[in-house]
Amino acid sequence: MITEEKNNAGKENNSHAAGLEEEKEKLLKLSEVSLILDTYDDIFSDFDPRPYAERGLSDDFLSETNKRVRKKSSGTIELKFLIPANKRNLSDETIIKKRLTEHFNKEFEHLNSQKRKIIKEGAIFIVLGIVVMFIASYVLFGMEKDPLASFIIIVMEPAGWFLFWEGAGMTIFESRKITPELEFCEKMSRCEISFLAY
């Protein structure tokens, strides 16, 4: 009789665990990006003791979110955190949503200004390169041949090309290196964040 009761209790526990797993799976399929948390602290750095409103975000959280969000198409991203029902706290969730939005807005602004700065510096280099090449051409064709003119041309031609290509490299390639992180922060700054119990 006792063994039957134990077997029935074991079956109930297994079916309850299976039911929780099914519920988790359903929740995961509902959203675009879902992350399972043990506690709210999983979102934040272990080394930062400040409250949620000021606390730094965890590198693991940022890395995992970045991987998941990059795979998604453009548009509004839904970020859903799955957290045990007994650990939920609505006031903490409101603070965390605000903190995440502020973080990604700030990062987006920082990266955007950094990209603009690189493009601006690259454009200045390109213009300087063209000016230097123009001066070298003027010296080559506008002045009589003398040792000083030859020396100026020898120095200015490579300098002009260097400035031009360095500027083009900055404008085209260096600015592109920031683009994936910039796009991630832009998507995250506009994402809809919600918490679901499991």
PyMOL commands that set and color helices and strands:
alter all, ss='L'
color gray80, all
select helices_A, chain A and resi 2-30+40-43+59-70+85-87+90-142+147-189
alter helices_A, ss='H'
color red, helices_A
select strands_A, chain A and resi 33-36+78-83+192-197
alter strands_A, ss='S'
color yellow, strands_A
deselect
rebuild
show_as cartoon
